[in-house]
């Protein structure tokens, strides 16, 4: 949150904020609550192997200590913008992903945005609610030598 009105660091059409952020680690899956600025445990157990399989065996998903997952609730934006909602949600996801990648660089870490994965398998691996569609996997970790 960037102010008391609930605005965030990535622009959002109509300030409707359709994105949900999850972190997948060896310990489990956590959901980020931006209003309280806290992580809430969704499930225990390492989901990265299942995410790796869902992401066509891209090694960064398995090797990184954390995988940020951006998911979308299209209905939040569709109520106001109808058929243009999908475009606006995708633009917002790009802005949010860029913020994660830029922060990783600022911390001296490596990251890679991944969009090539099986949506249903990612949903299953993370236990996402049916109305949340995964858009990005962003593994973050130490740079390789």
Order of alpha helices (4+ residues) and beta strands (2+ residues): beta-beta-beta-alpha-alpha-beta-alpha-alpha-beta-alpha-beta
